[in-house]
Amino acid sequence: MFRFDQLIRRDMIVRDVKQRHPQTLPIFEQFRFHSVCDDCDIGTVARKNGLNILDVVAALNEAAFGPQPDTEEHASH
């Protein structure tokens, strides 16, 4: 079963996410996250690059875990 505490969040460090989820590397490149930003959190880098933080986090999670259902509530009913 998928656990929501495994999701990539805006407060996570870029380097940690890249190491745990190498399939996110193309997403970081697409959003122009440079290697000098690897020790920063995702939200800070996104904000400094003028990006929508929610879009960045959603794209990273989709790359790492595949498309997510809106909620797990639908699956249990």
N, C-alpha and C positions, 0 to 999 in steps of 0.2 A: 504494500500500500504506500502511496506517495505521502510524504510528510512535508507540510508547509515550512517547517523549520529548516529544511534543506535548501529552500529557495535562495537565490542570489538576491542580496539586499543592497540598497544604496550606501550603507555604512561599511560594506566589505572592502578590503584592500584589493586593488587591482591585481597585484602579483599573486595573492592567495587564490583568487578566482581563476586566473590563468593556469595555475599549477593544478588545482583541483578539477578544473573543467577545460581541458585543452581545446575542446570543440568551440569554445567561445572566442578563440584568437581572431578568427575572421570578423567577428562582430566588433571587437575592440579596434581592429584596423579600419573597419567601415566607418566607425564613429571618430576616427582619428585620435585614438588614445595612444600617445607616444610612450616609449619605454621609460622616459624620464618621469612619467606619472605613475609608474608601477607601485610606488610606496604610498600613494594617496588613496583615499577612498573613492569609490565610483561616483558618488554624488558630487563631491568637490570637483572632480575632473569634468564631469558632464556640465556642471554649472559654469565652470570657467571657459568651456568650449561653446557655451550658449545652446546646449542641448536640453531637450526635455528629459528629465531624469527618469520619469516613468517609462518613456519609450525605450531608453537605453536598458533599463533593468528588465523590461518585458522581453526585449530582443535577446538579452543574455540568457534569461531563463528558458526561452524557447530553444535556443541553441544547446543549452546544457541538458534540458529535460524533455524537449519536444513540446508540441502544443498542449496547453493546459486547459482543462474544462473550466468553465466559469466558477463553479463551486463543486465541492465533493457532495454537497447536499443532494444534488440531482441523482447521483449515482446510487445513493442509499435508499431512494424512494421508488 
